[in-house]
Amino acid sequence: MSPGAAGAATPGHLIRHPGRAWPIGVRYFWGVDKKNALRAGTLAAGTTLMMLLMSSPALALTRDDGDDPGSGLSVIETLGLFVVAPLALFAVIAGLVMVLDRSHEAHRVTTRNIKTRNKAESKA
């Protein structure tokens, strides 16, 4: 209930729990009001529109000074460069990490080396 609401005639209506807001209902998520939501939406839409207009494919038709593109890549070359090469590099790095691992088996936290009984119980 807001301070100016009807039915709040006593002076005690201003005393409320310190951790609670006035029960005014759900406005927006995370306390965003309408003006800030409109401002953020306009900014996002305007930025997106400007990026789309500035990166037009028609700009690729005119060559810049010193531009020498060369021949394009075939499908096999593209797959090799952007799929096979990163996977091979990942496999080499993972293999080197596993081969050069110097940690001791007893220091690893696995289910194989966890002792569930204490020494007093095992001697009895």
C-alpha positions in Angstrom: 0.0 0.0 0.0 1.4 3.4 -0.9 1.6 6.2 1.6 -1.2 8.2 -0.1 -3.6 5.3 -0.5 -7.1 5.4 0.9 -7.5 3.6 4.2 -4.1 4.7 5.5 -5.5 7.2 8.0 -3.3 6.4 11.0 0.2 7.8 11.3 1.5 4.3 11.7 0.9 3.6 8.0 4.4 5.0 7.2 6.1 2.4 9.5 6.8 -0.7 7.5 9.3 -3.6 7.4 12.7 -2.2 6.5 13.4 -4.9 3.9 10.2 -4.6 2.0 9.1 -2.3 -0.8 5.7 -0.8 -1.1 3.3 -3.4 -2.6 2.6 -1.7 -5.9 2.4 -4.8 -8.0 4.7 -6.1 -10.7 6.0 -3.4 -13.0 8.8 -4.8 -15.1 11.6 -7.4 -14.6 14.4 -6.2 -12.3 12.9 -2.9 -11.6 13.3 -1.5 -15.1 10.7 1.2 -15.8 9.1 2.1 -19.1 11.3 5.0 -20.0 14.6 3.1 -19.5 13.2 0.1 -21.4 12.3 2.3 -24.3 15.7 4.0 -24.2 17.5 0.7 -24.2 15.4 -0.7 -27.0 15.8 2.4 -29.2 19.6 2.3 -28.6 19.8 -1.4 -29.5 17.7 -1.0 -32.6 19.5 2.1 -33.8 22.9 0.5 -33.3 21.9 -2.6 -35.2 20.4 -0.6 -38.0 23.6 1.5 -38.4 25.8 -1.6 -38.4 23.7 -3.2 -41.1 23.8 -0.1 -43.2 27.5 0.4 -42.8 28.4 -3.2 -43.6 26.5 -3.4 -46.9 27.6 -6.1 -49.3 27.7 -3.4 -52.0 30.8 -2.0 -50.4 32.7 -5.2 -51.3 32.4 -4.5 -55.0 34.7 -1.6 -55.0 38.4 -2.4 -54.4 40.5 -0.4 -52.1 44.0 0.9 -52.9 46.5 -2.0 -52.6 43.8 -4.6 -52.4 45.0 -7.9 -54.0 42.6 -10.6 -52.9 44.1 -13.6 -54.8 42.1 -16.8 -55.5 39.5 -18.2 -53.2 39.6 -21.4 -51.2 37.9 -24.6 -52.2 35.5 -26.4 -49.9 38.2 -29.0 -48.9 40.7 -26.2 -48.2 38.1 -24.3 -46.1 37.1 -27.4 -44.1 40.8 -28.3 -43.5 41.7 -24.8 -42.4 38.6 -24.1 -40.2 37.6 -27.6 -38.9 40.4 -30.1 -39.2 43.3 -27.8 -38.2 41.7 -26.6 -34.9 40.6 -30.2 -34.0 44.2 -31.4 -34.6 45.7 -28.6 -32.6 43.3 -29.4 -29.7 44.2 -33.1 -29.9 48.0 -32.3 -29.9 47.6 -30.0 -26.8 45.5 -32.5 -24.9 47.9 -35.3 -25.8 50.9 -33.3 -24.5 49.1 -32.4 -21.3 48.3 -36.1 -20.7 51.7 -37.4 -21.6 53.6 -34.7 -19.6 51.4 -35.0 -16.5 53.7 -35.4 -13.5 51.1 -35.6 -10.7 51.1 -38.7 -8.5 48.2 -41.1 -8.5 47.8 -40.9 -4.7 47.3 -37.1 -4.9 44.5 -37.2 -7.4 41.0 -36.9 -6.0 39.1 -39.9 -7.5 36.8 -42.5 -6.1 39.6 -45.1 -6.3 41.8 -43.6 -3.6 39.2 -42.4 -1.1 39.4 -44.3 2.1 36.0 -44.7 3.7 37.1 -46.6 6.8 39.4 -45.1 9.4 42.4 -47.0 10.6 40.9 -48.0 14.0 38.0 -49.8 12.3 40.2 -51.7 9.8 42.4 -53.1 12.6 39.5 -54.5 14.6 
